[in-house]
Amino acid sequence: MSVREIFARLIENPSGHAYTVAPVPGHDDVYLGIDIARHPYIFVRAEQRLFEPPLRTAQISLQLSQEYSLVLAGGAATRQLLHSMRCESSDHTEVQSFLTLMDALLAQYEIEHIDGEKLASFFRSMVKLFSVTQARDLQTERQGLWGELFVMRQTRGFRFWAPFWHSETNRLFDFSSNQKRVEVKSAVGQQRIHHFSHRQVYALNGEEIVIASILLREEDAGLSLRDLIIEARSKLLGMADFLKLERAVRRAGMESGDGSGPMFDPVQADASLRWFRSADTPHFRMPEPPGVSETRYRADLSTAPNLSDDELERWLNSWRPVAVAQAR
């Protein structure tokens, strides 16, 4: 049972006490709870008392090692020494994000006790995540995210790519490993024309840049961005890299769970997927001269040679072995 499902049951049957809780299946020392104001909590058993000040933002708070009187959903009362994390916001979108992240926390430490240090570390990651703001151009951002998730899904899977995925949404390349880079580009229509910055196609000494290019066709019955997000969440749950996905989701304004986002024909997109070395894409083959910066291209890749399946396979096999071991 997911955290969201437990929360829904608690909301339907509050006890009227300060904290109504239910055990989280698979975690003997964890409760999900609500307070009288129906804010969600996660409670984790504390092994010893810690004298740490509470931490709080507008969205979430953390309190380590405090005694709480809890009432289980069935009516039994208990008093325990617990760590707690609370969603401070009543906004539906923020509450749903909090619950999604609690599922991720519990999956990440499925076979480990969540001590105060782990909880505080996750709290700091959540603070950073909640600071992500929506992109100004949501249409472009959502199309770009659809493209990234689709390429991950179709080529080796989400778990292969997640360790290499950008940790910040404004990074120059979508995926990086040592001196290897991948940038995903998508275009609606039949023309394989994409926009690049100069550095996305001009490789530095020893750097290898490959462009994944897909052509999209809008389709009312197609694969939606929401469907891709749901699938990616299910595959990445339990990985520390799950938070990268949630940052991208928030940047695209898709965190609420409402709305499908753009829908594209997956068969056509898969058939159109091509991989190009940056050296073969049209661009100026020199660094930007002094005094010139932020050079951008509108490059047509239709005449550029693309990588064969064997070439792509060999190149991806050279990425970090740890990612290959994690792939499913």
ZISUL-V475005 format. One line per field, one symbol per residue. phi: phi as a letter, one per 40 degrees, with the letter a starting at -180 (. if undefined). psi: psi as a letter, one per 30 degrees, with the letter a starting at -180 (. if undefined). burial: I if it has 24 or more other C-alpha atoms within 12 Angstrom, else O. A space follows every 10 residues. Layout:
phi: ???
psi: ???
burial: ???
This chain:
phi: .cdccccccc ccbccgcdbb baccdgbcbb bbabcccgcc bbbbdccacb bbccbabcba bbbcfbcbbb bcdchcbaba cbcbbbcccc cdcccccdcc ccdcccccbc bbcccccccc ccdcccdccc ccbcccbccc cccccdcccc cdccbggccc cdcccdcbcb ccbcbaafcb bbbcbbachb ccbbcbcdcc bcccdgcbbb bcbbbbbcac bccccdcccc ccccccdhcc cdcccccccc ccgbccgcgc gcbbcccccc cccbbbcccc ccaccacccd gbafcbbbbc ccbccbccdc cccccccccd ddcccccb
psi: kleeeeeeee efilfflejk lkkjkfjfgk kkllaeggkk lkkkkkflkk ikklkkafel lkjkilkkjl jlfffkkkkl jlkkkkjfkf keeeeeeeee eeeeeeeehe gkkjleeeee eeeeeeeeef fklkleieee eeeeeeeeee eeefjflefe feffkkfkfg lelekkjcgk kkkkklkkaf kiklklleff fjklkfkjkk kjkkkkkkkf gakleeeeee eeeeefkfkf fefeeeeeee eghgfffkkf akkljeeeee ffklkkkfff kklkhllklk fklhklljkj gffkklklee eeeeeffflk eeeeffk.
burial: OIIIOIIIII IOOIIOIOII IIIIOOIOII IIIIIOOIII IIIIIIOOOO OOOOOOOOII IIIIIIOIOI IIIOOOOOOI IIIIIIIIIO OOOIIIIIII IIIIIIIIIO OOOIIIOOII OIIOIIIOII OIOOOOOOOO IIIIIIIIII IIIIIOIIII IIIIIIIIIO OIIIIIIOOI IIIIIIIIOO OIIIIIIIII IIIOOOOIII IIIIIIIIOO OOIIIIIIII OIIOIIIIII IIIIIIIIII IIIIIIIOOI IIIIIIOOII OIIIIIIIII IIIOOOOOOO OOOOOOOOIO IOOOOIIOOO OOOOOIOOIO OOIOOOOO
